[in-house]
Amino acid sequence: MITAYYRPQTLDEALNLLSRSDERMAPAGGGTALYSLGPEPVGVVDLQALNLNHVERRGNQIVLGATLTLQAMSELEDLPSALHTAIQRETSHNLRQAGSVAGTLVACDGRSPFAAAMLALDAHLTVVSASDQAGESIAFGELLPLRNTKLEKRLITQVTIPGHVSLELEMVARTPADWPVVGVAAARWPSGRTRVTLMGFGKLPRLAMDGPEPGGAGEAVQFACSMAADEWASAEYRTATATILVERIMQRLSS
């Protein structure tokens, strides 16, 4: 339950608000993730005046400001087409105009196409605090299972992804607009490094493989799906389907 609203004009002011001990605070970029805050009283720190919606190219990296909207990200021309697809499938056009990159990642569950794609790309998030404004870069995959504790009194300022890798995505859903029942995302670096992630089930997107070469992707996906049963699909169905999807993806990445 939101009990207070703050709109800081500087990063210092925002970090000082988030570090308060007398009131629970939560940052808000676009506000679409606020539904996950729960019934406890919370003060909202609105980040929209902090100019954290930038996009920068730094060598082979693309740096996305934390409050950049999903819609603005989807309009960037030099992203992999599969990442555009993941953003389009994440939510409706109206919500893409409000939802931020960082907020969507923090609030994601295992069915999120965008989170699975960013996990495949080995996205890194810069996290700062009032006592450490230089911050630290944390891999998205490392942050996910510990996000509640890792982000306490801290703020994500940017998300960095590689700009020189290939990304492919395959999903199966009940309807073309629905979140996947099972899906696979895979990224390959020029060096041959390959990361494969799964989506469509569980509390988090799942990293199935991160290796120096693409060999073994099918076996990795089968192992990761072995306990993937829920009300939407059986583990056997997801295993069989994900195996087919990852084979298609590996063929495209090889070509």
MARTIRO-91768 format. One line per field, with one value per residue: y, z negated, x negated of N, C-alpha, C in turn; residue in one letter; residue number from 1. Coordinates in pm, whole numbers, plus 50000, padded with zeros to 5 digits. Example, Ala and Ser with C-alpha at 12.3 -4.5 7.8 and 13.67 -1.06 7.14 Angstrom:
2
n_v <- c(49431_49775)
n_w <- c(49220_49292)
n_u <- c(48681_48715)
ca_v <- c(49550_49894)
ca_w <- c(49220_49286)
ca_u <- c(48770_48633)
c_v <- c(49670_50003)
c_w <- c(49220_49213)
c_u <- c(48680_48710)
r <- c(A_S)
k <- c(1_2)
***
This chain:
255
n_v <- c(49882_50212_50481_50721_50968_51061_51284_51310_51541_51506_51257_51214_51298_51108_50869_50919_50922_50657_50530_50569_50473_50486_50447_50231_50216_50238_50238_50390_50369_50361_50278_50048_49819_49846_49707_49477_49526_49459_49442_49594_49912_50160_50396_50572_50637_50839_50822_50971_51229_51217_51176_50919_50776_50729_50627_50472_50401_50215_50122_49785_49761_49823_50065_50104_50331_50307_50384_50394_50339_50037_50061_50268_50138_49932_50067_50117_50088_49920_49684_49325_49143_48948_49040_49262_49124_48990_49206_49307_49093_49094_49267_49476_49746_49992_49949_49908_50163_50278_50104_50043_49953_49853_49819_49625_49404_49362_49295_49059_48724_48368_48347_48554_48686_48899_48915_48662_48684_48892_48770_48568_48728_48797_49029_49310_49487_49810_49901_50126_50311_50525_50530_50434_50558_50516_50258_49912_49660_49416_49092_49007_48749_48676_48859_48809_48581_48690_48936_49082_49126_49218_49460_49621_49938_50038_50134_50076_50203_50173_49946_49712_49567_49336_49449_49309_49048_48752_48684_48463_48353_48147_48056_47894_47934_47973_48152_48382_48627_48576_48512_48280_47924_47755_47837_47932_48110_48213_48319_48403_48468_48629_48486_48231_48163_48059_48116_47980_48014_47943_47985_48039_47904_47862_48068_48230_48320_48071_47984_47767_47691_47799_47826_47776_47710_47602_47335_47071_47200_47099_46884_47026_47182_46985_46878_47102_47130_46917_46922_47080_47091_47226_47395_47464_47306_46984_46844_46669_46750_47011_46951_46801_46989_47214_47104_47073_47343_47457_47325_47433_47699_47678_47596_47826_48013_47903_47945)
n_w <- c(50000_50099_49922_49924_50143_50339_50538_50633_50742_50796_50818_50577_50390_50435_50360_50091_49994_50042_49864_49616_49286_49139_49288_49525_49854_50211_50536_50839_51182_51440_51309_51345_51210_50951_50850_50738_50484_50254_49952_49744_49589_49793_49921_50224_50451_50705_51010_51240_51293_51306_51532_51623_51850_52069_52366_52455_52659_52602_52719_52777_52632_52524_52343_52134_51989_51666_51641_51899_52125_52217_52467_52589_52597_52771_53008_53081_53331_53366_53221_53168_53372_53243_52983_53007_53064_52821_52649_52762_52712_52441_52313_52347_52590_52463_52199_52248_52304_52058_51877_51739_51832_51622_51415_51525_51541_51270_51165_51290_51374_51431_51680_51846_52155_52218_51995_52012_52256_52197_51996_52143_52293_52104_51946_51752_51449_51315_50988_50732_50423_50138_49990_50166_50441_50673_50728_50821_51070_51147_51254_51427_51396_51152_50982_50988_50820_50572_50552_50378_50142_50240_50358_50161_50024_50234_50576_50916_51185_51452_51733_51893_52204_52438_52760_52981_53030_53141_53125_53068_53063_52959_52911_52762_52727_52593_52742_53008_52885_52621_52316_52317_52294_52302_52384_52557_52543_52698_52703_52891_52886_53079_53018_52983_52746_52583_52460_52319_52244_52063_52069_51956_51736_51376_51113_51204_51507_51660_51665_51883_52006_52026_52207_52366_52627_52866_52835_52682_52610_52645_52461_52225_52212_52189_51938_51777_51804_51674_51434_51473_51453_51429_51379_51639_51823_51877_51753_51935_52180_52200_52205_52444_52633_52590_52664_52940_53010_52931_53104_53350_53304_53265_53519_53669_53548_53616_53886)
n_u <- c(49916_49933_49814_49683_49544_49269_49077_48783_48528_48265_48003_47868_48059_48259_48128_48077_48339_48412_48247_48352_48443_48671_48893_49033_48913_48958_48829_48955_48988_49145_49368_49520_49446_49523_49737_49646_49558_49696_49908_49800_49718_49563_49331_49311_49055_49025_48861_48853_48758_48484_48333_48261_48307_48149_47963_47665_47380_47103_46824_46836_47064_47402_47558_47823_48039_48190_48459_48548_48808_48982_49101_48953_48706_48769_48775_48518_48274_48053_48068_48078_48309_48455_48462_48622_48859_48898_48950_49186_49356_49367_49553_49847_49887_49956_49868_49599_49520_49509_49378_49056_48717_48545_48734_48906_48736_48674_48922_48990_49109_49080_49200_49145_49064_48889_48715_48595_48459_48280_48136_48013_47844_47663_47695_47590_47639_47609_47577_47642_47590_47660_47428_47245_47196_47056_47111_47183_47139_47366_47433_47728_47832_47718_47829_48106_48213_48170_48285_48454_48306_48059_48125_48217_48256_48113_48038_48103_47926_47853_47859_47662_47588_47438_47340_47265_47337_47514_47861_48128_48469_48734_49070_49355_49696_50031_50182_50094_50039_49997_49809_49531_49581_49373_49041_48739_48438_48138_47802_47513_47172_46906_46675_46766_46880_47175_47497_47786_48124_48429_48783_49125_49215_49207_49054_48854_48677_48474_48134_47997_47760_47423_47160_46832_46873_47129_47203_47390_47624_47885_47898_47860_48091_48288_48228_48274_48547_48656_48793_49016_49295_49625_49943_49990_49853_49698_49388_49277_49388_49280_49008_48979_49071_48903_48660_48687_48718_48470_48299_48371_48298_48020_47939_47998_47829_47587_47581)
ca_v <- c(50000_50333_50576_50848_50983_51156_51303_51377_51609_51464_51120_51219_51306_50979_50770_50949_50877_50510_50480_50597_50356_50506_50423_50145_50292_50163_50325_50368_50433_50381_50250_49927_49713_49877_49611_49366_49571_49395_49525_49671_50053_50187_50525_50558_50736_50853_50848_51025_51357_51196_51156_50784_50709_50748_50514_50502_50295_50221_50012_49674_49753_49916_50100_50148_50390_50221_50423_50387_50256_49924_50107_50338_50038_49856_50150_50126_50017_49827_49568_49202_49135_48863_49121_49337_49032_48967_49325_49312_48987_49110_49330_49553_49872_50093_49922_49929_50306_50316_50014_50069_49837_49798_49775_49500_49297_49336_49237_48947_48585_48276_48348_48679_48677_49002_48875_48547_48734_48969_48672_48505_48825_48822_49170_49351_49603_49894_49924_50226_50341_50653_50515_50385_50611_50456_50140_49788_49595_49283_49016_48989_48614_48671_48943_48760_48506_48765_49076_49150_49168_49291_49592_49695_50070_50060_50177_50042_50323_50139_49806_49702_49444_49337_49490_49239_48905_48709_48639_48398_48332_48063_48041_47830_47991_47938_48243_48458_48743_48533_48471_48142_47807_47716_47914_47926_48220_48177_48422_48353_48569_48597_48388_48100_48150_48045_48110_47935_48032_47889_48067_47977_47836_47892_48203_48304_48257_47976_47967_47625_47666_47908_47754_47838_47670_47566_47192_47030_47283_47015_46811_47122_47220_46870_46869_47217_47115_46789_46946_47202_47072_47314_47384_47497_47201_46882_46849_46593_46836_47119_46894_46768_47110_47296_47039_47111_47486_47489_47276_47537_47816_47648_47597_47963_48077_47849_47996)
ca_w <- c(50000_50110_49817_49946_50280_50348_50673_50618_50861_50815_50776_50434_50315_50447_50281_49949_49963_50041_49751_49490_49203_49071_49381_49637_49978_50334_50653_50947_51308_51506_51213_51372_51119_50815_50804_50668_50355_50145_49872_49640_49623_49866_49986_50361_50497_50849_51070_51374_51311_51288_51661_51630_51966_52180_52439_52497_52718_52552_52783_52811_52534_52528_52205_52129_51862_51593_51661_52040_52138_52310_52601_52643_52627_52890_53126_53114_53457_53372_53134_53240_53399_53141_52864_53040_53048_52677_52592_52812_52649_52295_52264_52448_52632_52361_52084_52291_52299_51917_51808_51759_51851_51494_51341_51582_51502_51126_51133_51379_51329_51529_51810_51913_52271_52210_51895_52064_52359_52131_51927_52245_52333_51989_51909_51622_51393_51225_50867_50649_50295_50082_49942_50275_50563_50786_50754_50869_51182_51106_51361_51408_51345_51011_50906_50987_50703_50448_50581_50264_50049_50313_50398_50046_50009_50347_50697_51046_51269_51593_51771_52004_52282_52547_52888_53090_53024_53210_53033_53131_52968_53004_52803_52788_52636_52626_52850_53052_52799_52483_52270_52358_52207_52302_52481_52548_52598_52701_52753_52925_52903_53186_52968_52975_52620_52607_52343_52351_52132_52078_52015_51964_51612_51258_51060_51272_51626_51617_51747_51906_52047_52057_52238_52465_52761_52861_52815_52559_52578_52633_52334_52116_52207_52138_51793_51712_51811_51615_51320_51515_51459_51354_51427_51781_51909_51809_51776_52058_52294_52209_52245_52587_52713_52579_52741_53080_53024_52922_53226_53453_53273_53290_53664_53716_53499_53691_54023)
ca_u <- c(50000_49852_49851_49615_49491_49159_49025_48653_48476_48126_47973_47837_48184_48327_48056_48101_48474_48415_48169_48421_48474_48798_49002_48999_48913_48945_48814_49051_48956_49273_49474_49596_49406_49564_49837_49580_49504_49765_50000_49733_49699_49440_49317_49265_48957_49043_48730_48869_48687_48341_48267_48204_48368_48055_47906_47528_47298_46967_46755_46925_47172_47514_47593_47963_48078_48284_48599_48585_48927_48974_49135_48837_48605_48811_48756_48376_48258_47941_48087_48115_48453_48517_48486_48744_48971_48918_49012_49323_49434_49367_49675_49919_49825_49976_49782_49461_49493_49489_49287_48914_48630_48504_48851_48955_48644_48685_49054_49020_49112_49023_49268_49113_48973_48785_48616_48520_48368_48174_48053_47930_47742_47577_47709_47537_47708_47531_47656_47576_47654_47616_47290_47160_47254_46986_47191_47121_47207_47409_47496_47872_47854_47680_47921_48244_48262_48144_48319_48516_48201_47955_48171_48268_48195_48023_48106_48045_47916_47841_47850_47567_47592_47341_47398_47198_47371_47636_47965_48243_48578_48846_49168_49484_49795_50170_50220_49977_50013_49983_49677_49506_49588_49233_48966_48593_48358_47995_47711_47380_47069_46812_46579_46830_46953_47319_47583_47921_48216_48564_48892_49257_49251_49125_49048_48749_48623_48371_48015_47973_47622_47330_47038_46745_46917_47271_47228_47457_47739_48004_47894_47876_48232_48363_48205_48339_48693_48696_48883_49086_49439_49714_50081_49998_49796_49619_49244_49247_49420_49183_48879_48983_49087_48783_48554_48709_48693_48328_48235_48396_48219_47879_47918_47997_47708_47472_47581)
c_v <- c(50125_50437_50712_50849_51092_51164_51379_51435_51571_51321_51115_51217_51173_50873_50793_50905_50725_50453_50503_50468_50367_50477_50331_50222_50198_50260_50290_50444_50466_50352_50119_49813_49736_49777_49500_49404_49508_49491_49612_49816_50077_50328_50506_50673_50738_50899_50927_51156_51340_51172_51021_50705_50720_50616_50555_50379_50315_50102_49906_49661_49857_49939_50165_50209_50311_50254_50434_50296_50141_49968_50181_50241_49962_49935_50172_50037_49909_49713_49443_49194_49049_48940_49212_49249_49009_49085_49333_49210_49004_49166_49414_49684_49979_50073_49934_50077_50355_50233_50041_49939_49774_49745_49643_49383_49261_49263_49107_48816_48498_48276_48468_48659_48778_48963_48758_48590_48810_48877_48601_48598_48857_48970_49193_49479_49679_49934_50017_50243_50474_50646_50468_50430_50566_50328_50018_49732_49452_49214_48993_48852_48599_48751_48880_48686_48581_48909_49149_49203_49253_49435_49674_49823_50103_50089_50130_50169_50290_49988_49798_49566_49451_49373_49414_49088_48878_48655_48578_48361_48245_48042_47966_47882_47950_48025_48322_48575_48704_48512_48323_48040_47746_47797_47904_48052_48178_48289_48358_48470_48532_48493_48245_48079_48150_48034_48076_47951_47977_47983_47988_47910_47885_48039_48292_48241_48175_47970_47818_47596_47797_47844_47822_47804_47617_47419_47163_47110_47200_46942_46905_47162_47106_46857_46981_47205_46994_46805_47065_47187_47178_47301_47409_47385_47103_46902_46777_46678_46946_47068_46867_46893_47196_47236_47074_47258_47519_47436_47378_47657_47793_47645_47738_48036_48030_47906_48145)
c_w <- c(50000_50010_49834_50088_50281_50493_50664_50751_50889_50769_50628_50350_50319_50360_50131_49907_49950_49920_49616_49417_49135_49160_49493_49767_50098_50450_50759_51071_51383_51418_51235_51277_50976_50760_50721_50529_50236_50060_49768_49684_49690_49923_50123_50396_50649_50913_51200_51398_51312_51418_51669_51747_52091_52249_52486_52562_52670_52608_52828_52715_52561_52385_52207_51992_51798_51620_51809_52054_52234_52453_52665_52679_52754_53018_53161_53234_53455_53271_53219_53259_53296_53013_52886_53020_52900_52611_52634_52741_52497_52244_52376_52480_52524_52241_52121_52286_52156_51850_51841_51775_51717_51415_51393_51542_51355_51093_51208_51304_51445_51665_51895_52032_52264_52112_51945_52169_52296_52051_52025_52288_52221_51953_51770_51577_51300_51109_50775_50519_50245_50036_50050_50408_50688_50827_50795_50982_51142_51225_51328_51349_51199_50926_50887_50861_50572_50459_50461_50166_50118_50343_50281_50027_50121_50473_50820_51130_51417_51611_51896_52071_52391_52678_53006_53090_53105_53107_53114_53023_53033_52886_52854_52682_52679_52740_52889_52960_52654_52447_52302_52249_52195_52410_52454_52609_52593_52764_52782_52953_53021_53146_52970_52846_52649_52474_52388_52227_52166_52014_52023_51836_51498_51220_51133_51407_51587_51717_51760_51938_52066_52080_52346_52609_52752_52834_52681_52522_52558_52500_52216_52100_52150_51987_51721_51710_51732_51498_51349_51521_51376_51413_51575_51871_51824_51838_51904_52181_52310_52253_52394_52673_52709_52656_52889_53102_53022_53043_53339_53431_53303_53439_53718_53670_53575_53832_54029)
c_u <- c(49912_49902_49783_49557_49386_49112_48892_48607_48331_48110_47941_47964_48258_48260_48074_48241_48478_48340_48237_48456_48610_48918_48953_49015_48898_48929_48917_49005_49083_49391_49548_49561_49455_49666_49774_49530_49574_49845_49931_49715_49564_49445_49257_49171_48961_48911_48737_48794_48536_48265_48194_48263_48281_48021_47767_47466_47156_46890_46854_47042_47280_47558_47731_47990_48190_48428_48637_48707_48904_49005_49018_48725_48641_48790_48609_48347_48151_47949_48113_48266_48524_48544_48607_48868_49002_48988_49159_49412_49446_49499_49736_49847_49839_49884_49634_49424_49466_49381_49142_48836_48596_48624_48906_48866_48659_48814_49082_49041_49062_49088_49231_49019_48859_48676_48532_48420_48251_48081_47961_47817_47644_47576_47651_47607_47614_47620_47578_47653_47602_47471_47194_47220_47179_47057_47110_47205_47237_47475_47643_47902_47817_47777_48058_48284_48247_48193_48378_48411_48095_47996_48227_48187_48097_48105_48030_48043_47905_47830_47763_47579_47486_47410_47343_47227_47497_47734_48079_48343_48683_48939_49290_49581_49934_50222_50096_49941_49985_49838_49657_49538_49450_49163_48817_48535_48212_47916_47576_47288_46978_46708_46633_46906_47104_47393_47725_48008_48353_48664_49021_49302_49161_49126_48949_48720_48500_48256_47986_47827_47547_47195_46957_46782_47060_47301_47293_47579_47866_48010_47915_48022_48316_48348_48280_48490_48744_48793_48973_49237_49512_49854_50094_49949_49716_49471_49206_49275_49315_49046_48875_48988_48962_48666_48566_48674_48544_48252_48252_48306_48071_47849_47911_47870_47585_47464_47559)
r <- c(M_I_T_A_Y_Y_R_P_Q_T_L_D_E_A_L_N_L_L_S_R_S_D_E_R_M_A_P_A_G_G_G_T_A_L_Y_S_L_G_P_E_P_V_G_V_V_D_L_Q_A_L_N_L_N_H_V_E_R_R_G_N_Q_I_V_L_G_A_T_L_T_L_Q_A_M_S_E_L_E_D_L_P_S_A_L_H_T_A_I_Q_R_E_T_S_H_N_L_R_Q_A_G_S_V_A_G_T_L_V_A_C_D_G_R_S_P_F_A_A_A_M_L_A_L_D_A_H_L_T_V_V_S_A_S_D_Q_A_G_E_S_I_A_F_G_E_L_L_P_L_R_N_T_K_L_E_K_R_L_I_T_Q_V_T_I_P_G_H_V_S_L_E_L_E_M_V_A_R_T_P_A_D_W_P_V_V_G_V_A_A_A_R_W_P_S_G_R_T_R_V_T_L_M_G_F_G_K_L_P_R_L_A_M_D_G_P_E_P_G_G_A_G_E_A_V_Q_F_A_C_S_M_A_A_D_E_W_A_S_A_E_Y_R_T_A_T_A_T_I_L_V_E_R_I_M_Q_R_L_S_S)
k <- c(1_2_3_4_5_6_7_8_9_10_11_12_13_14_15_16_17_18_19_20_21_22_23_24_25_26_27_28_29_30_31_32_33_34_35_36_37_38_39_40_41_42_43_44_45_46_47_48_49_50_51_52_53_54_55_56_57_58_59_60_61_62_63_64_65_66_67_68_69_70_71_72_73_74_75_76_77_78_79_80_81_82_83_84_85_86_87_88_89_90_91_92_93_94_95_96_97_98_99_100_101_102_103_104_105_106_107_108_109_110_111_112_113_114_115_116_117_118_119_120_121_122_123_124_125_126_127_128_129_130_131_132_133_134_135_136_137_138_139_140_141_142_143_144_145_146_147_148_149_150_151_152_153_154_155_156_157_158_159_160_161_162_163_164_165_166_167_168_169_170_171_172_173_174_175_176_177_178_179_180_181_182_183_184_185_186_187_188_189_190_191_192_193_194_195_196_197_198_199_200_201_202_203_204_205_206_207_208_209_210_211_212_213_214_215_216_217_218_219_220_221_222_223_224_225_226_227_228_229_230_231_232_233_234_235_236_237_238_239_240_241_242_243_244_245_246_247_248_249_250_251_252_253_254_255)
***
